Amino acid sequence: MKQAKGIIERVRSVNDDYQHLELALEKDDMPRLKPGQSLLARIQEGWQPYLREHWWPVGFSGERVVIERPADQVYTPGQVADVLGPVGQPFKFRRTLRNVLLLAYDTPPTPLLMTIPWLLGNRVGVSLVLLGSATTYSGRHIPPEVEIIHGDEDANWPDQVMTVGFADQVFVAAAQDDEIARFRHIYERFQERRAIIPQNYLFGVFQPSLICGAGGCNACTLRMRNQGMQLVCSTGPAFDLTQVHAIS
């Protein structure tokens, strides 16, 4: 993990609730982020006693990394952000993929969006399912090649059997207030549709509050079946739900 200074060069609204920041980082200061990795950041304006904000990249614009942030937070071009990263490990995609299913359950799909340009660039089909409160997320800025499906608060959506059957891998983001319960509910839905869930197929993208982001504080531990305690900040954020002790 490295510490770097990032300059916000552009701010643009992408829908009623979210904006994109184009953040310029020096090449030597920060490795190129990969899908699944994130940043811990704070704006350098006076002393701040709070934890760093968790910034999820959603893409690149030239040499700038694009960050998605809520629209009600004020950012201006020229602001300097102090960032730590990259946080976490890239998503573990299979070598051969035809279709990937992304699910956002009661949370914006922001942690999943950076996968989309990479997958489309490799000719992988992408479906994005929005469940519960995530259905209010406007996807007008998402590439038209992505199939966007709206479901309900009980994790049902149209043509569920077909979308689950077509997916070679699935990545799920859930609201932070009770990620485990929502991941368990998704896991049960997939059991109903597939009977057996293979390993390295259904992943939960965990979003705990990160204190240090470097594995030093042990505040983001997750108990796994065969690997003991794992740290979300260093070995996550995506974990195979068949191996998470509290779910499978």
Helices and strands as residue ranges (DSSP letters): E 2-13, E 18-25, E 38-43, E 53-61, E 64-70, E 80-87, E 99-105, G 110-112, H 115-121, E 125-131, G 132-136, E 147-150, H 160-166, E 169-174, G 176-178, H 179-194, E 202-205, E 221-223, E 229-231, H 232-235, E 238-240
